[in-house]
């Protein structure tokens, strides 16, 4: 009796990422539910908060808004310093939410004139495999929503590296996942 050798091709297991990156915005109340959803669905993976800071194009001075290039460098430097301090305070609040949930967190902040481009560049530069971000601005959300309504989310979905799984969340609900 002869034996048959059977060749079975196996699909390589999908690379398991031990980190979940969460893109958060400058409004804590808008991003808190996204962060909490990521924490509760992290399965023990490390949470990494990503905040893209979009430097202001205009500065208020003496009741009037001026373009950055229309005011003195001293005023621009002061304004950027205030923006940086505000961002640090915001990131501390996000970190506190994580700590209250018993999760260690790593903070990442980048500057970019375009938030969505900053997210895509960060994904590429850091080989991010899993990202959680918002799916819609408040004015577009409905309980029956199944598609992205945020221009930022649509841009990231289309432009981010294909190896990054992206989960789009709104008000604590998973709207869609891009694999």
C-alpha positions as CSV (number, residue, x, y, z in Angstrom):
1,X,0.0,0.0,0.0
2,X,1.5,3.3,-1.1
3,X,1.3,6.5,0.7
4,X,0.3,9.8,-0.8
5,X,2.0,13.0,0.0
6,X,-0.4,15.9,0.1
7,X,0.9,19.4,-0.2
8,X,-1.1,22.0,1.7
9,X,-0.5,25.7,1.2
10,X,-1.0,27.7,4.3
11,X,-1.8,31.3,4.4
12,X,0.7,33.1,6.6
13,X,-0.9,34.4,9.7
14,X,-1.8,38.1,9.7
15,X,0.9,40.1,11.4
16,X,-0.3,40.8,15.0
17,X,0.3,44.3,16.1
18,X,0.7,44.9,19.8
19,X,-0.2,48.6,19.5
20,X,-3.4,50.4,18.7
21,X,-3.0,54.0,17.6
22,X,-5.9,56.3,18.3
23,X,-6.1,59.6,16.3
24,X,-7.6,62.2,18.6
25,X,-8.6,65.8,17.9
26,X,-8.3,69.1,19.7
27,X,-11.8,68.8,21.2
28,X,-11.7,66.3,24.1
29,X,-15.5,65.8,24.1
30,X,-15.4,64.8,20.5
31,X,-12.6,62.3,20.7
32,X,-13.2,60.8,24.2
33,X,-15.7,58.2,23.0
34,X,-13.2,57.1,20.2
35,X,-10.5,56.7,22.8
36,X,-12.7,54.8,25.2
37,X,-13.9,52.5,22.4
38,X,-10.3,51.7,21.5
39,X,-9.4,51.1,25.2
40,X,-12.4,48.7,25.7
41,X,-11.6,46.9,22.4
42,X,-7.8,46.8,22.8
43,X,-7.5,43.2,24.1
44,X,-4.6,44.3,26.2
45,X,-2.6,45.9,23.4
46,X,-0.8,49.1,24.1
47,X,-2.7,52.3,23.3
48,X,-0.8,55.0,21.5
49,X,-2.5,58.4,21.1
50,X,-1.8,60.3,17.9
51,X,-2.6,64.0,17.8
52,X,-1.9,66.0,14.7
53,X,-1.5,69.7,15.6
54,X,-2.5,72.1,12.8
55,X,-0.7,75.4,13.4
56,X,-3.0,78.4,13.1
57,X,-2.9,80.3,9.9
58,X,-4.2,83.5,11.6
59,X,-3.4,85.2,14.9
60,X,-5.8,87.5,16.7
61,X,-4.1,90.7,17.6
62,X,-5.9,93.8,19.0
63,X,-9.3,92.5,18.0
64,X,-8.3,91.7,14.4
65,X,-7.2,88.4,12.8
66,X,-4.0,88.6,10.9
67,X,-2.3,86.0,8.7
68,X,0.9,84.6,10.3
69,X,3.0,86.3,7.7
70,X,1.5,89.7,8.4
71,X,2.6,89.9,12.1
72,X,6.0,90.2,13.7
73,X,8.0,87.1,14.5
74,X,7.8,87.8,18.2
75,X,4.0,87.5,18.1
76,X,4.1,84.4,16.0
77,X,6.6,82.8,18.4
78,X,4.3,83.7,21.4
79,X,1.3,82.3,19.6
80,X,3.0,79.0,18.7
81,X,4.2,78.7,22.2
82,X,0.7,79.1,23.6
83,X,-0.6,76.6,21.0
84,X,2.1,74.1,22.1
85,X,1.2,74.5,25.8
86,X,-2.5,74.0,25.0
87,X,-1.7,70.8,23.1
88,X,0.4,69.5,25.9
89,X,-2.5,70.1,28.3
90,X,-4.9,68.4,26.0
91,X,-2.6,65.3,25.7
92,X,-2.4,65.2,29.5
93,X,-6.2,65.0,29.6
94,X,-6.2,62.1,27.1
95,X,-3.5,60.4,29.1
96,X,-5.5,60.8,32.3
97,X,-8.5,59.1,30.7
98,X,-6.3,56.1,29.8
99,X,-4.8,56.0,33.3
100,X,-8.3,56.1,34.9
101,X,-9.2,53.1,32.7
102,X,-6.0,51.3,33.9
103,X,-4.2,51.5,30.6
104,X,-0.6,52.6,29.9
105,X,-0.4,55.0,27.0
106,X,2.2,56.4,24.7
107,X,1.7,59.9,23.3
108,X,2.6,61.0,19.8
109,X,2.1,64.5,18.4
110,X,3.0,65.9,15.0
111,X,2.6,69.2,13.3
112,X,1.1,69.4,9.9
113,X,-0.9,72.0,8.0
114,X,-3.3,69.2,7.1
115,X,-4.6,66.9,9.8
116,X,-5.4,64.1,7.4
117,X,-2.1,64.3,5.6
118,X,-0.4,64.3,9.0
119,X,-2.2,61.0,10.0
120,X,-1.3,59.3,6.7
121,X,2.3,60.4,6.9
122,X,2.6,59.2,10.5
123,X,1.1,55.8,9.5
124,X,3.7,55.5,6.7
125,X,6.7,56.8,8.7
126,X,5.9,54.6,11.8
127,X,4.6,51.4,10.0
128,X,1.3,51.7,11.9
129,X,-0.7,48.4,11.6
130,X,-3.9,49.5,13.4
131,X,-5.5,52.8,13.8
132,X,-8.8,53.9,15.4
133,X,-10.2,57.3,14.4
134,X,-13.5,59.2,14.1
135,X,-15.9,58.6,11.2
136,X,-18.0,61.7,11.1
137,X,-18.5,65.2,12.4
138,X,-21.5,65.6,14.7
139,X,-23.7,67.2,12.1
140,X,-23.5,64.1,9.8
141,X,-24.0,61.3,12.3
142,X,-27.2,59.1,12.3
143,X,-27.9,55.8,13.9
144,X,-28.2,54.2,10.5
145,X,-24.8,55.6,9.3
146,X,-22.8,53.0,7.5
147,X,-20.5,55.2,5.4
148,X,-17.9,57.7,6.4
149,X,-19.0,61.3,6.5
150,X,-15.8,63.0,7.6
151,X,-13.5,64.4,4.8
152,X,-10.5,63.5,7.0
153,X,-11.7,59.9,7.5
154,X,-12.4,59.5,3.8
155,X,-9.0,60.9,2.9
156,X,-7.2,58.6,5.4
157,X,-9.2,55.5,4.3
158,X,-8.1,56.2,0.7
159,X,-4.5,57.4,1.2
160,X,-3.2,55.4,4.2
161,X,-0.8,52.5,3.6
162,X,-2.8,49.4,2.7
163,X,-1.1,47.4,5.5
164,X,-2.9,49.5,8.2
165,X,-6.2,48.3,9.4
166,X,-8.4,51.4,10.3
167,X,-11.5,51.3,12.4
168,X,-13.8,54.3,12.1
169,X,-15.8,55.1,15.3
170,X,-18.5,57.5,16.1
171,X,-20.1,58.0,19.6
172,X,-18.7,54.7,20.8
173,X,-20.0,52.8,17.8
174,X,-17.9,51.0,15.1
175,X,-19.1,52.4,11.8
176,X,-16.7,50.5,9.4
177,X,-13.3,48.9,9.2
178,X,-10.8,49.2,6.4
179,X,-8.7,46.1,6.2
